[in-house]
């Protein structure tokens, strides 16, 4: 009996020694001060609740240069090159301590999966949606005033009930795909769940001189499974929090072609996105069913610590939605390996029928949206500090 117990103990010790694991706690704090002009004033709205004049403001801000977040990730080596992975991550506001946003404690990532260097990585859970893959090709790295602004956040959502696969690299190519279930009795959603079916695929080629990426993704309306979020109430005048009423910005197909070019101290970046809907009904004038979105920019790594950035973002919507352009410059200076100072100066100009703002706001131009008045512009300056651990 004693010999059997000893053998079992030795076998257990061998398994423990073999199955090495680690857990890493990480995070990022971003805070600063922001000035913005062209903000709709809450005073003297018209009968529909729309702002009739604008004002300017100063405010403490968290997340303009990058989301404040904290999380943990871990890996367990189970042998033969196989590993079990997990990641938990949530966002918060550094200035107030509030958070996370919608989606629960770990509103950005809550995944578990398996990886193998030969076969790739499979994960499932809640994660950033595949459209966030534009991050690597945005000169301002999806800061608050960049590639998400003119598509009202269409390319930076999170996704629940998701299954994802990341391939290994083959001759410079790699593949990434996601498929998210609606978790309703209807395959695409029938109004009983907050999320419809979502899916996407991404192919990337990387070399020492350039990198190119193509992304296809679709987000379906949880109310009916359509690739159309529904009309905006009150002809787009009032802000809405319900994502099913935000037209092409909430439910649509998106095709993205992106490129990075590496030229010594300079990185040149450009992208084109086509956002398309299907089955749109109840569309009012000024509500786009298609959007064409493009941008370009240059980053100059002037010194190992200092970078200067300039970029232009443009969108054009059909059905009288108009067009808008953001012009922005900025930069960062690394005080250390973990801490940087940042600044961004930006302005948005709108055509006569458009009212896109610097932030990725809901449609509309009431005071609650932060959007400028129709046909008007908006300018802003942000300066802050960011620390990662």
C-alpha positions as CSV (number, residue, x, y, z in Angstrom):
1,X,0.0,0.0,0.0
2,X,2.8,2.4,0.9
3,X,4.6,1.6,-2.3
4,X,1.4,2.4,-4.3
5,X,0.9,5.7,-2.6
6,X,4.6,6.6,-3.2
7,X,4.3,5.8,-6.9
8,X,1.1,7.9,-7.2
9,X,2.8,10.8,-5.5
10,X,5.8,10.6,-7.8
11,X,3.5,10.5,-10.9
12,X,1.6,13.6,-9.7
13,X,4.8,15.5,-9.1
14,X,5.9,14.7,-12.6
15,X,2.6,16.0,-14.0
16,X,2.8,19.2,-11.9
17,X,6.4,19.8,-13.0
18,X,5.5,19.3,-16.7
19,X,2.3,21.5,-16.7
20,X,4.0,24.9,-16.2
21,X,1.7,27.9,-16.0
22,X,1.8,31.6,-15.5
23,X,-0.6,34.5,-14.9
24,X,0.2,38.1,-15.8
25,X,-1.6,41.1,-14.4
26,X,-1.5,44.1,-16.8
27,X,-3.2,47.5,-17.4
28,X,-3.1,51.0,-18.8
29,X,-4.1,54.3,-17.3
30,X,-4.8,57.3,-19.6
31,X,-5.9,60.7,-18.4
32,X,-5.6,64.3,-19.5
33,X,-7.4,67.5,-20.2
34,X,-9.5,68.3,-23.3
35,X,-10.8,71.4,-25.0
36,X,-13.5,71.3,-27.7
37,X,-15.4,73.9,-29.6
38,X,-18.5,73.6,-31.7
39,X,-20.2,71.6,-29.0
40,X,-24.1,71.8,-29.1
41,X,-25.5,73.9,-26.3
42,X,-28.2,72.5,-24.1
43,X,-29.7,76.0,-23.8
44,X,-32.8,77.0,-25.9
45,X,-33.3,73.8,-27.8
46,X,-36.1,73.8,-30.5
47,X,-39.4,71.9,-30.2
48,X,-37.7,68.6,-31.3
49,X,-35.0,68.9,-28.7
50,X,-32.3,69.8,-31.2
51,X,-29.6,72.3,-30.2
52,X,-29.8,75.6,-32.0
53,X,-26.4,77.1,-30.9
54,X,-23.0,75.9,-29.9
55,X,-20.5,76.5,-27.1
56,X,-17.0,75.4,-26.1
57,X,-15.8,73.5,-23.1
58,X,-12.9,72.2,-21.1
59,X,-13.1,68.9,-19.3
60,X,-11.0,66.2,-17.6
61,X,-10.8,63.2,-19.9
62,X,-9.8,59.6,-19.7
63,X,-9.2,57.4,-22.7
64,X,-8.6,60.0,-25.5
65,X,-5.2,58.6,-26.4
66,X,-6.1,55.0,-25.5
67,X,-8.7,53.2,-23.3
68,X,-7.9,52.9,-19.7
69,X,-8.0,49.2,-18.9
70,X,-6.9,46.4,-16.6
71,X,-6.7,42.7,-17.1
72,X,-5.0,39.4,-16.5
73,X,-3.9,36.7,-18.9
74,X,-2.5,33.3,-18.3
75,X,-1.1,30.2,-20.0
76,X,-0.7,26.6,-19.0
77,X,1.7,24.4,-20.9
78,X,0.0,21.0,-21.2
79,X,2.8,19.4,-23.3
80,X,3.6,18.5,-26.9
81,X,3.5,22.3,-27.7
82,X,-0.1,22.6,-26.6
83,X,-1.1,25.4,-24.3
84,X,-4.3,26.5,-22.6
85,X,-4.9,30.2,-22.6
86,X,-7.2,32.7,-20.9
87,X,-7.6,36.5,-20.9
88,X,-9.8,38.8,-18.8
89,X,-9.9,42.5,-19.5
90,X,-12.2,45.4,-18.5
91,X,-12.2,49.2,-19.2
92,X,-12.6,52.1,-16.7
93,X,-12.4,55.8,-16.4
94,X,-9.2,57.0,-14.8
95,X,-10.6,60.4,-13.8
96,X,-13.6,59.0,-11.9
97,X,-12.7,55.4,-11.2
98,X,-16.0,54.3,-12.8
99,X,-16.3,51.3,-15.0
100,X,-16.3,49.1,-16.8
101,X,-18.6,50.1,-19.6
102,X,-21.4,47.9,-21.0
103,X,-20.8,44.1,-21.0
104,X,-20.0,43.4,-17.4
105,X,-16.8,43.4,-15.3
106,X,-14.7,42.1,-18.2
107,X,-16.3,44.1,-21.0
108,X,-13.4,43.9,-23.5
109,X,-12.1,40.3,-23.1
110,X,-13.2,37.2,-21.3
111,X,-11.8,34.3,-23.3
112,X,-10.4,30.8,-22.9
113,X,-8.8,28.7,-25.6
114,X,-6.1,26.4,-26.9
115,X,-2.9,27.1,-28.9
116,X,-0.4,25.1,-30.8
117,X,2.6,26.6,-32.8
118,X,1.8,24.3,-35.7
119,X,-2.0,24.6,-35.9
120,X,-2.7,28.0,-34.4
121,X,-4.9,29.4,-31.6
122,X,-8.6,28.9,-31.0
123,X,-10.4,31.0,-28.4
124,X,-14.0,31.6,-27.3
125,X,-15.9,34.1,-25.2
126,X,-16.2,37.9,-25.3
127,X,-13.6,39.8,-27.3
128,X,-13.0,42.9,-29.4
129,X,-14.8,42.4,-32.7
130,X,-12.7,41.6,-35.7
131,X,-13.3,45.1,-37.2
132,X,-10.8,46.4,-34.5
133,X,-8.2,45.0,-36.8
134,X,-7.9,48.4,-38.3
135,X,-5.9,49.5,-35.2
136,X,-2.6,48.4,-36.7
137,X,-3.2,50.7,-39.7
138,X,-4.5,53.8,-38.0
139,X,-1.9,56.5,-37.6
140,X,-3.5,57.4,-34.2
141,X,-4.1,53.8,-33.2
142,X,-7.8,54.2,-32.8
143,X,-7.5,57.1,-30.4
144,X,-10.7,59.0,-29.6
145,X,-10.4,61.2,-32.7
146,X,-9.4,58.9,-35.5
147,X,-10.7,56.0,-37.5
148,X,-13.8,55.2,-35.4
149,X,-15.1,58.8,-35.3
150,X,-16.5,59.2,-38.8
151,X,-18.2,55.8,-38.7
152,X,-19.7,56.5,-35.3
153,X,-17.8,53.6,-33.6
154,X,-18.7,51.0,-36.3
155,X,-15.2,49.6,-36.3
156,X,-14.4,49.3,-32.6
157,X,-17.2,47.3,-30.9
158,X,-16.9,44.2,-28.6
159,X,-18.6,40.9,-29.4
160,X,-20.0,38.2,-27.1
161,X,-20.7,34.5,-27.7
162,X,-17.7,34.6,-30.1
163,X,-15.4,31.8,-31.5
164,X,-12.1,32.9,-33.0
165,X,-9.2,31.3,-34.8
166,X,-5.7,32.8,-35.4
167,X,-3.5,30.8,-37.8
168,X,0.3,30.6,-37.6
169,X,2.3,32.6,-40.2
170,X,3.0,30.9,-43.5
171,X,5.5,32.7,-45.9
172,X,4.5,36.1,-44.4
173,X,0.7,35.4,-44.4
174,X,-1.6,34.8,-41.5
175,X,-5.4,34.4,-41.2
176,X,-7.8,35.4,-38.4
177,X,-11.5,34.7,-38.2
178,X,-14.4,35.2,-35.8
179,X,-18.0,33.8,-35.6
180,X,-20.4,35.1,-32.9
181,X,-23.7,33.4,-32.2
182,X,-26.9,35.4,-31.5
183,X,-27.9,33.0,-28.7
184,X,-31.5,33.4,-29.7
185,X,-34.1,31.0,-31.0
186,X,-33.6,32.7,-34.4
187,X,-30.2,32.2,-36.0
188,X,-29.6,35.9,-36.6
189,X,-31.6,37.3,-33.7
190,X,-35.3,37.9,-33.1
191,X,-35.5,40.7,-30.6
192,X,-34.9,38.5,-27.5
193,X,-31.1,39.1,-27.2
194,X,-28.9,42.2,-27.2
195,X,-26.7,40.9,-30.0
196,X,-27.4,39.4,-33.4
197,X,-25.1,37.1,-35.3
198,X,-21.6,38.6,-36.1
199,X,-18.8,37.2,-38.2
200,X,-15.6,38.2,-40.0
201,X,-12.4,37.1,-41.7
202,X,-9.0,38.8,-41.9
203,X,-5.9,38.1,-44.0
204,X,-2.6,39.8,-43.4
205,X,0.7,39.8,-45.3
206,X,3.8,41.2,-43.5
207,X,7.3,41.9,-44.8
208,X,10.1,44.1,-43.7
209,X,9.1,46.9,-46.1
210,X,5.3,46.8,-45.9
211,X,2.2,45.1,-44.5
212,X,-1.2,44.7,-46.1
213,X,-4.5,43.5,-44.6
214,X,-8.0,42.7,-45.9
215,X,-11.0,42.4,-43.6
216,X,-14.5,41.4,-44.2
217,X,-17.0,41.6,-41.3
218,X,-20.8,41.8,-40.8
219,X,-22.9,42.8,-37.8
220,X,-26.6,41.8,-37.9
221,X,-29.5,43.6,-36.3
222,X,-30.5,41.6,-33.1
223,X,-34.1,42.6,-33.7
224,X,-34.5,40.9,-37.1
225,X,-31.2,39.6,-38.4
226,X,-31.0,42.2,-41.1
227,X,-27.8,44.1,-42.2
228,X,-29.5,47.4,-41.3
229,X,-29.8,48.9,-37.9
230,X,-33.1,50.6,-38.5
231,X,-34.1,54.3,-39.0
232,X,-32.9,56.9,-36.6
233,X,-35.8,58.4,-34.6
234,X,-37.0,61.9,-35.2
235,X,-35.1,62.3,-38.5
236,X,-31.8,61.9,-36.7
237,X,-32.4,64.9,-34.4
238,X,-32.2,63.2,-31.0
239,X,-29.4,61.0,-29.6
240,X,-30.2,57.3,-29.2
241,X,-28.7,54.8,-26.9
242,X,-30.4,51.8,-28.6
243,X,-27.9,50.4,-31.2
244,X,-30.7,48.9,-33.3
245,X,-31.8,52.4,-34.3
246,X,-28.5,53.6,-35.7
247,X,-28.8,52.5,-39.3
248,X,-25.6,51.5,-41.1
249,X,-23.5,52.4,-38.1
250,X,-25.0,49.6,-36.0
251,X,-25.7,46.7,-38.5
252,X,-24.0,46.3,-41.9
253,X,-21.3,44.7,-43.9
254,X,-17.8,46.2,-43.9
255,X,-15.0,45.7,-46.4
256,X,-11.6,47.0,-45.4
257,X,-8.3,47.3,-47.4
258,X,-5.3,48.6,-45.3
259,X,-1.6,49.1,-45.8
260,X,1.5,50.1,-43.8
261,X,4.7,51.1,-45.5
262,X,7.9,51.1,-43.4
263,X,10.5,53.7,-44.5
264,X,13.2,54.0,-41.9
265,X,12.0,56.6,-39.4
266,X,8.7,57.0,-41.2
267,X,5.6,54.8,-41.4
268,X,3.0,55.6,-44.0
269,X,-0.5,54.3,-43.5
270,X,-3.6,54.2,-45.6
271,X,-7.0,52.5,-45.6
272,X,-10.3,52.2,-47.4
273,X,-13.5,50.9,-46.0
274,X,-16.8,50.3,-47.7
275,X,-19.8,49.9,-45.4
276,X,-22.9,48.4,-47.0
277,X,-26.4,47.5,-45.8
278,X,-29.1,45.2,-47.0
279,X,-32.9,45.2,-46.6
280,X,-33.0,48.7,-45.3
281,X,-36.6,50.0,-44.7
282,X,-38.0,53.2,-43.4
283,X,-35.0,55.1,-44.5
284,X,-35.4,58.9,-44.2
285,X,-33.4,61.5,-46.2
286,X,-30.0,62.1,-44.6
287,X,-29.8,58.5,-43.2
288,X,-27.0,56.7,-45.1
289,X,-27.4,53.1,-46.2
290,X,-23.8,53.0,-47.6
291,X,-20.6,54.8,-46.4
292,X,-17.2,55.1,-48.0
293,X,-14.5,55.8,-45.5
294,X,-10.8,56.3,-46.1
295,X,-7.8,57.7,-44.3
296,X,-4.1,58.3,-44.7
297,X,-1.3,59.4,-42.4
298,X,2.4,59.5,-41.6
299,X,4.3,58.8,-38.4
300,X,7.8,60.2,-38.0
301,X,9.8,58.5,-35.2
302,X,12.0,61.6,-34.8
303,X,14.0,60.0,-31.9
304,X,13.6,56.7,-30.0
305,X,11.4,58.6,-27.5
306,X,9.6,61.1,-29.7
307,X,7.0,60.5,-32.5
308,X,5.1,63.1,-34.6
309,X,1.9,62.1,-36.4
310,X,-0.3,63.7,-39.1
311,X,-3.4,62.1,-40.6
312,X,-6.6,62.9,-42.6
313,X,-9.8,60.9,-42.3
314,X,-12.8,61.2,-44.7
315,X,-16.3,59.7,-45.0
316,X,-19.0,60.1,-47.6
317,X,-22.5,58.8,-47.1
318,X,-25.3,58.3,-49.6
319,X,-29.0,59.4,-49.4
320,X,-28.0,63.0,-48.6
321,X,-26.0,62.1,-45.5
322,X,-23.1,64.3,-46.8
323,X,-19.4,64.0,-46.1
324,X,-16.9,65.0,-43.5
325,X,-13.2,65.2,-43.0
326,X,-11.0,65.2,-39.9
327,X,-7.6,66.8,-40.1
328,X,-5.3,66.0,-37.1
329,X,-1.8,66.3,-35.9
330,X,-0.2,65.0,-32.7
331,X,2.6,63.1,-31.1
332,X,4.0,61.4,-28.1
333,X,7.1,61.5,-26.0
334,X,8.2,58.5,-23.9
335,X,9.3,59.5,-20.4
336,X,10.2,55.8,-19.8
337,X,9.5,52.4,-21.2
338,X,6.0,52.5,-19.6
339,X,5.0,56.2,-19.5
340,X,4.4,58.6,-22.3
341,X,3.1,62.1,-22.8
342,X,0.7,62.7,-25.6
343,X,-1.1,65.5,-27.5
344,X,-3.5,65.7,-30.3
345,X,-5.0,68.7,-32.2
346,X,-7.9,68.0,-34.6
347,X,-10.7,69.6,-36.5
348,X,-13.7,68.2,-38.4
349,X,-15.4,69.9,-41.3
350,X,-18.9,68.9,-42.5
351,X,-20.7,69.3,-45.7
352,X,-24.1,71.1,-45.6
353,X,-26.1,68.0,-44.6
354,X,-23.6,66.3,-42.4
355,X,-22.9,66.6,-38.6
356,X,-20.0,64.2,-37.8
357,X,-18.0,65.1,-34.7
358,X,-14.5,64.4,-33.5
359,X,-15.8,61.7,-31.1
360,X,-17.5,58.5,-32.3
361,X,-21.0,59.7,-31.3
362,X,-24.5,58.4,-32.1
363,X,-26.3,60.1,-34.9
364,X,-28.2,63.3,-34.2
365,X,-27.4,66.8,-33.0
366,X,-29.1,67.3,-29.7
367,X,-26.8,68.5,-26.8
368,X,-26.5,64.9,-25.6
369,X,-24.7,63.7,-28.7
370,X,-21.7,66.1,-28.6
371,X,-22.0,66.3,-32.4
372,X,-21.7,69.8,-34.0
373,X,-24.7,71.4,-35.7
374,X,-25.6,70.3,-39.2
375,X,-23.1,71.6,-41.7
376,X,-20.9,73.0,-39.0
377,X,-17.4,72.1,-37.8
378,X,-15.7,71.3,-34.6
379,X,-12.1,71.6,-33.2
380,X,-10.4,70.1,-30.3
381,X,-7.1,69.8,-28.4
382,X,-6.2,67.0,-26.0
383,X,-3.0,66.6,-23.8
384,X,-2.4,63.8,-21.4
385,X,-0.3,61.1,-19.8
386,X,-0.5,57.4,-20.2
387,X,1.1,54.7,-18.1
388,X,1.2,50.9,-18.8
389,X,2.0,48.2,-16.4
